[in-house]
Amino acid sequence: MVEADQRFGGRDALGPHGVMLFFVSDAPAEPHGYRLHTAYRLWLASPDADDLPQLLTELDGVARANITRAASLQRRWHPVGPDGSMVNGGDMSLPSGSTYIGVGASTLDSDQGRWYQLARTLRDLPATGRRLSVFDLKGQAYVLLTDGTAMHIDRDPHARLGVDGIRCNRTLDPDRVTYYNRHEHLTEDGDDATRAVWRHLGVLHYTLTAHLHGRPA
């Protein structure tokens, strides 16, 4: 968000979407016994970088092609690389034995509007009131994990106290056994655009899980 704002309008301006890959490694000294690693892929601003479902489809095609190519050479491809890396930022070097646990998509588009429109308003001097900053803008993310968890995160800097914007198809409280979850079918809810993101993110997640775990998601 901050980097997209700082680079807005420049030759290296960022598109509004990013994709994240999540891994864990054993870390006995950590409170839960593991450490989370996140590698991500960002795109430079262009008309092709505006369509999140299309970006996810293209990434899935890249993953499938790399898997096939590596197999033909009797090698095993990994999405972080070093050969055929799908990512360009974050944790680009993972500890040995790290395990893939999921994929996410982050976007600066929200119900406030498209990122490019919103970013321009940050630079316009308002007729009245204070000038907005990038920290006034919303953002959202979609996450799929290998244990079947799906989360939608709606980041709203002006949400009332206690509203975290997280919807999940499973409880976020590990001590709860039975409860009613109105988000049980989260990936099937929402408008056509939202369901399209879930659908294409799910295809990419299936490809990575099947390859890295030897089983479907």
C-alpha positions in Angstrom: 0.0 0.0 0.0 2.7 2.5 1.0 5.0 1.5 -1.8 2.2 1.7 -4.4 1.4 5.2 -3.1 5.1 6.4 -3.2 5.6 5.0 -6.7 2.2 6.2 -8.1 2.6 8.0 -11.4 6.2 7.0 -11.9 7.8 4.7 -14.5 7.9 2.0 -11.8 4.4 2.5 -10.5 2.8 -0.6 -9.0 -0.5 -2.3 -10.0 -3.2 -2.7 -7.4 -2.9 -6.4 -6.8 -0.4 -8.8 -5.2 -0.2 -12.6 -4.6 1.3 -14.1 -1.5 2.6 -17.6 -0.9 2.8 -18.8 2.8 5.3 -21.3 4.2 6.2 -22.5 7.7 9.4 -23.9 9.1 10.1 -25.6 12.4 11.1 -23.1 15.1 11.0 -24.7 18.5 11.9 -21.5 20.3 8.8 -19.7 18.9 5.6 -19.7 20.9 3.8 -22.0 18.5 6.8 -24.0 17.4 7.0 -22.7 13.9 7.9 -19.6 11.9 5.8 -18.1 9.1 7.4 -17.1 5.8 5.7 -15.0 3.1 6.9 -14.5 -0.4 4.9 -12.3 -2.7 4.5 -11.3 -6.4 3.8 -7.7 -7.4 3.2 -6.3 -10.9 4.1 -3.0 -12.4 1.1 -0.9 -13.3 -0.4 -1.7 -16.7 -3.8 -2.6 -18.2 -2.9 -6.3 -17.9 -2.1 -5.8 -14.2 -5.6 -4.6 -13.4 -7.5 -7.9 -13.7 -6.9 -10.0 -10.6 -8.6 -13.2 -11.8 -6.6 -13.0 -15.0 -3.3 -12.6 -13.1 -4.2 -15.6 -11.0 -4.9 -17.6 -14.1 -1.6 -16.6 -15.6 0.3 -17.5 -12.5 -1.4 -20.9 -12.5 -0.3 -21.4 -16.1 3.3 -20.4 -15.1 3.3 -22.9 -12.2 2.0 -25.8 -14.4 4.5 -25.1 -17.1 7.4 -24.9 -14.6 6.2 -28.2 -12.9 6.1 -29.9 -16.3 9.5 -28.5 -17.4 11.2 -29.5 -14.2 9.7 -33.0 -14.3 11.1 -33.5 -17.9 14.5 -32.7 -16.5 14.0 -35.0 -13.5 14.0 -32.0 -11.2 11.5 -30.7 -8.6 10.3 -27.2 -9.1 9.7 -24.8 -6.2 7.6 -21.6 -6.6 10.2 -19.5 -4.7 12.9 -20.7 -7.0 15.7 -20.4 -7.7 14.6 -21.7 -11.1 11.3 -20.3 -12.5 10.5 -18.3 -9.4 6.9 -17.1 -9.2 7.7 -14.3 -6.6 9.7 -11.1 -6.6 9.7 -10.0 -3.0 9.4 -11.1 0.6 11.1 -14.2 1.9 13.0 -15.3 -1.2 15.1 -17.8 0.7 13.4 -20.4 2.8 14.9 -22.7 5.5 15.3 -26.3 4.5 12.2 -28.3 5.1 9.8 -25.4 4.9 6.2 -26.4 4.1 3.7 -24.7 1.8 0.6 -23.8 3.8 -1.4 -21.5 1.5 -1.8 -18.7 -0.9 -3.4 -15.2 -0.7 -4.4 -12.4 -3.0 -4.2 -8.8 -1.8 -5.8 -5.8 -3.6 -6.0 -2.1 -3.1 -9.3 -2.0 -4.9 -12.2 -1.8 -2.5 -15.8 -0.6 -2.1 -14.3 2.9 -2.0 -13.3 2.5 -5.6 -10.5 1.4 -7.9 -6.9 2.0 -6.7 -6.0 4.3 -9.6 -9.0 6.5 -8.9 -8.4 6.6 -5.2 -4.7 7.3 -5.5 -5.4 10.4 -7.6 -7.7 11.8 -4.9 -4.9 11.7 -2.4 -3.1 14.2 -4.5 -6.0 16.5 -5.1 -6.3 19.4 -2.7 -9.8 19.2 -1.1 -12.1 22.2 -1.2 -12.7 21.7 2.5 -11.4 19.5 5.3 -8.0 17.7 5.5 -6.1 16.1 2.7 -6.5 12.3 2.8 -3.5 10.0 3.1 -3.0 6.5 1.9 -3.7 5.3 5.5 -7.3 6.4 5.0 -7.9 3.9 2.3 -9.2 0.4 2.5 -7.7 -2.8 1.2 -8.7 -6.4 1.1 -7.2 -9.9 0.9 -8.3 -13.4 0.2 -6.5 -16.4 1.8 -6.8 -20.2 1.2 -4.8 -22.6 3.4 -4.1 -26.2 3.0 -6.2 -27.2 6.0 -9.3 -25.9 4.2 -9.4 -22.5 5.9 -10.6 -19.6 3.7 -10.4 -16.0 5.0 -11.5 -12.6 3.6 -9.8 -9.6 5.3 -11.4 -6.2 4.8 -8.9 -3.7 6.1 -10.8 -0.5 7.1 -8.7 2.1 9.0 -11.9 3.8 10.1 -13.8 0.8 11.3 -15.3 1.1 14.8 -13.4 -0.4 17.7 -13.7 -4.2 17.8 -14.4 -4.7 14.1 -11.4 -6.4 12.6 -12.9 -7.1 9.1 -12.0 -10.8 9.1 -14.4 -13.3 7.8 -13.4 -17.0 8.0 -15.1 -20.3 7.1 -13.7 -21.7 10.3 -13.4 -20.4 13.9 -10.3 -18.4 14.7 -10.6 -19.5 18.3 -8.9 -23.0 18.6 -10.7 -23.6 21.9 -14.2 -23.4 20.3 -15.6 -26.8 19.3 -19.1 -26.1 18.2 -20.6 -22.8 17.0 -22.7 -21.3 14.3 -20.6 -19.8 11.5 -22.4 -17.7 9.0 -19.3 -17.6 6.8 -19.2 -21.4 6.4 -19.6 -21.0 2.6 -17.4 -17.9 2.4 -15.9 -18.7 -1.0 -19.4 -19.0 -2.6 -20.7 -15.7 -1.2 -20.4 -12.2 -2.6 -20.8 -10.7 -6.1 -19.6 -12.2 -9.3 -16.3 -10.4 -9.1 -15.6 -11.7 -5.6 -16.5 -15.3 -6.5 -14.2 -15.0 -9.6 -11.3 -14.2 -7.3 -12.0 -17.1 -5.0 -12.4 -19.5 -8.0 -9.1 -18.5 -9.7 -7.3 -18.4 -6.4 -8.6 -21.8 -5.7 -7.2 -23.2 -9.0 -3.8 -21.8 -8.2 -3.9 -23.2 -4.7 -4.9 -26.6 -6.0 -2.0 -26.7 -8.4 0.6 -25.7 -5.7 -0.8 -28.0 -3.1 -1.0 -31.0 -5.4 2.6 -30.4 -6.5 4.2 -29.5 -3.1 2.2 -31.9 -1.0 1.6 -34.6 -3.5 -2.2 -34.3 -2.9 -5.0 -32.0 -4.0 -6.1 -29.0 -1.9 
